[in-house]
Protein backbone atom coordinates (compact mmCIF):
# COMPACT_ATOMS: atom_id res chain seq x y z
CA UNK A 1 0.00 0.00 0.00
CA UNK A 2 2.84 2.36 0.59
CA UNK A 3 3.81 2.38 -3.08
CA UNK A 4 0.25 3.29 -4.02
CA UNK A 5 0.23 6.13 -1.46
CA UNK A 6 3.49 7.51 -2.81
CA UNK A 7 2.18 7.20 -6.36
CA UNK A 8 -1.03 9.03 -5.46
CA UNK A 9 0.96 11.74 -3.65
CA UNK A 10 3.28 12.13 -6.63
CA UNK A 11 0.31 12.40 -9.03
CA UNK A 12 -1.30 15.01 -6.80
CA UNK A 13 1.95 17.01 -6.65
CA UNK A 14 2.29 16.90 -10.46
CA UNK A 15 -1.30 18.09 -10.89
CA UNK A 16 -0.65 20.89 -8.38
CA UNK A 17 2.45 21.98 -10.28
CA UNK A 18 0.52 21.91 -13.56
CA UNK A 19 -2.16 24.13 -12.01
CA UNK A 20 0.47 26.58 -10.77
CA UNK A 21 2.09 26.57 -14.23
CA UNK A 22 -1.28 27.34 -15.86
CA UNK A 23 -1.87 30.20 -13.42
CA UNK A 24 1.54 31.68 -14.21
CA UNK A 25 0.97 31.35 -17.95
CA UNK A 26 -2.35 33.15 -17.58
CA UNK A 27 -0.74 35.88 -15.45
CA UNK A 28 2.08 36.32 -17.97
CA UNK A 29 -0.43 36.51 -20.83
CA UNK A 30 -2.48 39.15 -18.97
CA UNK A 31 0.67 41.12 -18.13
CA UNK A 32 1.80 40.95 -21.75
CA UNK A 33 -1.56 42.18 -22.94
CA UNK A 34 -1.46 45.01 -20.39
CA UNK A 35 2.01 46.04 -21.59
CA UNK A 36 0.89 45.99 -25.23
CA UNK A 37 -2.18 48.04 -24.33
CA UNK A 38 -0.07 50.57 -22.43
CA UNK A 39 2.35 50.85 -25.37
CA UNK A 40 -0.51 51.38 -27.81
CA UNK A 41 -1.97 54.10 -25.60
CA UNK A 42 1.44 55.73 -25.30
CA UNK A 43 1.91 55.76 -29.08
CA UNK A 44 -1.58 57.18 -29.61
CA UNK A 45 -0.89 59.91 -27.04
CA UNK A 46 2.44 60.75 -28.69
CA UNK A 47 0.79 60.99 -32.11
CA UNK A 48 -1.90 63.28 -30.71
CA UNK A 49 0.70 65.55 -29.13
CA UNK A 50 2.62 65.65 -32.41
CA UNK A 51 -0.57 66.49 -34.32
CA UNK A 52 -1.45 69.23 -31.84
CA UNK A 53 2.07 70.62 -32.01
CA UNK A 54 1.98 70.58 -35.80
CA UNK A 55 -1.38 72.33 -35.80
CA UNK A 56 -0.14 74.91 -33.32
CA UNK A 57 2.89 75.54 -35.53
CA UNK A 58 0.69 75.88 -38.60
CA UNK A 59 -1.62 78.26 -36.73
CA UNK A 60 1.38 80.33 -35.62
CA UNK A 61 2.72 80.53 -39.19
CA UNK A 62 -0.70 81.58 -40.50
CA UNK A 63 -1.08 84.22 -37.79
CA UNK A 64 2.44 85.53 -38.40
CA UNK A 65 1.77 85.74 -42.12
CA UNK A 66 -1.48 87.64 -41.51
CA UNK A 67 0.30 90.00 -39.14
CA UNK A 68 3.16 90.62 -41.58
CA UNK A 69 0.72 91.17 -44.43
CA UNK A 70 -1.25 93.61 -42.31
CA UNK A 71 1.90 95.46 -41.26
CA UNK A 72 3.12 95.63 -44.86
CA UNK A 73 -0.21 97.13 -45.97
CA UNK A 74 -0.09 99.69 -43.15
CA UNK A 75 3.50 100.60 -43.95
CA UNK A 76 2.61 100.98 -47.61
CA UNK A 77 -0.33 103.23 -46.74
CA UNK A 78 1.84 105.35 -44.47
CA UNK A 79 4.57 105.62 -47.10
CA UNK A 80 2.02 106.60 -49.73
CA UNK A 81 0.57 109.23 -47.39
CA UNK A 82 3.99 110.67 -46.60
CA UNK A 83 4.93 110.80 -50.29
CA UNK A 84 1.65 112.59 -51.14
CA UNK A 85 2.28 115.16 -48.44
CA UNK A 86 5.84 115.71 -49.62
CA UNK A 87 4.89 115.92 -53.28
CA UNK A 88 1.60 117.45 -52.80
C-alpha positions as CSV (number, residue, x, y, z in Angstrom):
1,X,0.0,0.0,0.0
2,X,2.8,2.4,0.6
3,X,3.8,2.4,-3.1
4,X,0.2,3.3,-4.0
5,X,0.2,6.1,-1.5
6,X,3.5,7.5,-2.8
7,X,2.2,7.2,-6.4
8,X,-1.0,9.0,-5.5
9,X,1.0,11.7,-3.6
10,X,3.3,12.1,-6.6
11,X,0.3,12.4,-9.0
12,X,-1.3,15.0,-6.8
13,X,1.9,17.0,-6.7
14,X,2.3,16.9,-10.5
15,X,-1.3,18.1,-10.9
16,X,-0.6,20.9,-8.4
17,X,2.4,22.0,-10.3
18,X,0.5,21.9,-13.6
19,X,-2.2,24.1,-12.0
20,X,0.5,26.6,-10.8
21,X,2.1,26.6,-14.2
22,X,-1.3,27.3,-15.9
23,X,-1.9,30.2,-13.4
24,X,1.5,31.7,-14.2
25,X,1.0,31.3,-17.9
26,X,-2.3,33.2,-17.6
27,X,-0.7,35.9,-15.4
28,X,2.1,36.3,-18.0
29,X,-0.4,36.5,-20.8
30,X,-2.5,39.1,-19.0
31,X,0.7,41.1,-18.1
32,X,1.8,40.9,-21.8
33,X,-1.6,42.2,-22.9
34,X,-1.5,45.0,-20.4
35,X,2.0,46.0,-21.6
36,X,0.9,46.0,-25.2
37,X,-2.2,48.0,-24.3
38,X,-0.1,50.6,-22.4
39,X,2.3,50.8,-25.4
40,X,-0.5,51.4,-27.8
41,X,-2.0,54.1,-25.6
42,X,1.4,55.7,-25.3
43,X,1.9,55.8,-29.1
44,X,-1.6,57.2,-29.6
45,X,-0.9,59.9,-27.0
46,X,2.4,60.7,-28.7
47,X,0.8,61.0,-32.1
48,X,-1.9,63.3,-30.7
49,X,0.7,65.5,-29.1
50,X,2.6,65.6,-32.4
51,X,-0.6,66.5,-34.3
52,X,-1.5,69.2,-31.8
53,X,2.1,70.6,-32.0
54,X,2.0,70.6,-35.8
55,X,-1.4,72.3,-35.8
56,X,-0.1,74.9,-33.3
57,X,2.9,75.5,-35.5
58,X,0.7,75.9,-38.6
59,X,-1.6,78.3,-36.7
60,X,1.4,80.3,-35.6
61,X,2.7,80.5,-39.2
62,X,-0.7,81.6,-40.5
63,X,-1.1,84.2,-37.8
64,X,2.4,85.5,-38.4
65,X,1.8,85.7,-42.1
66,X,-1.5,87.6,-41.5
67,X,0.3,90.0,-39.1
68,X,3.2,90.6,-41.6
69,X,0.7,91.2,-44.4
70,X,-1.3,93.6,-42.3
71,X,1.9,95.5,-41.3
72,X,3.1,95.6,-44.9
73,X,-0.2,97.1,-46.0
74,X,-0.1,99.7,-43.1
75,X,3.5,100.6,-44.0
76,X,2.6,101.0,-47.6
77,X,-0.3,103.2,-46.7
78,X,1.8,105.4,-44.5
79,X,4.6,105.6,-47.1
80,X,2.0,106.6,-49.7
81,X,0.6,109.2,-47.4
82,X,4.0,110.7,-46.6
83,X,4.9,110.8,-50.3
84,X,1.7,112.6,-51.1
85,X,2.3,115.2,-48.4
86,X,5.8,115.7,-49.6
87,X,4.9,115.9,-53.3
88,X,1.6,117.4,-52.8
